[in-house]
Amino acid sequence: MNDLEAYPSPADFWPQVSVIVPIYNGEADVPALIGCLRRQTYPQNRVEYLLVDNNSQDGTLELLKAAAQTAQEKGENWQALSENQIQSSYAARNCGIKASQGEILAFTDADCRPEPQWLEELIKPFSDRQIGIVVGELMAFPGTSLLERYAALTEVMSQRFLLEHPFCPYGQTANLAIRRSALGQVGLFRPYLTTGGDADICWRIQRETHWQLTSAPQAVIAHRHRANFPEFRSQWRRYGRSNRYLHELYGVDLMPELTWQGWVYRLSRWLVKDLPRLSLKVLAGREPPLKLIQSPIDLLGYQSRTEGQRQAQLPDRAREIEPFGDRH
């Protein structure tokens, strides 16, 4: 079959899929994640699950081994793997890729909860032989803390924002699938990169090959968001580091830094203009109460992202790309 030919019918399209999950200190998340993966509607005989421990300091690896053994006893294809040489989720994903057999490689994370039809919907677009990358959608997992509700309100993790990136569209590896043969052309994830590797792999594939990227908005994963301010600030500093790394790798624009004059202006605007207007809408039931303090939380995230961008420096080894010695 020519690479650009379409399969006869998407309804008959059930390629072999490898689901790869890097896990670090995920003991609390693993049981729920496994439960979600076992409820997938994709045919069990057409999918393998590779759970990769990344040098966890808790009982994650033992938990993964027990889960894989139980699944194998039921005739299901699960593997517990370990990447303990390089502390990076991308190195762990590479470990899973090298052990995989699937034509399509699907990625998610330990703090994610895929809906039952996630994998089925994520794989459908690959029936078009021009598609090399498919981006699913991320939604906030229901939470009760202020910041969890903020994440849900602002849809901070929605992939649609990344699909509109001015340099080149991409998707986060929390919900992403890549055709195996595309990696054979550009290589694996950069194993020493600690953030930004999802953009990097998508950009390499689109810029160096004929493969195209598309989205699968019905392939939904719920993501557990940060519940407290230290976690929130850490998350946004990581986004800032990603900005810096991608700037050094591709020359993409850095995020403008917010000056103290900008802080004063935005806070003044919030107090004088936005807060009174939003208060009336909240009282009328047209906006949720959380909208009243969205602007200060936005500013805190912006500040944290600025700090991460300013302080980051791309390590020399992060430029390394491991080739993919594909057996298929």
Helices and strands as residue ranges (DSSP letters): G 10-12, E 17-23, H 30-38, G 44-46, E 47-53, H 60-73, E 78-82, H 89-99, E 104-107, E 112-114, H 118-123, G 124-127, E 131-140, H 146-154, G 162-164, E 176-179, H 180-186, H 197-208, E 212-223, H 229-250, H 260-269, I 270-274, H 275-283, G 289-293, H 294-311, G 316-319
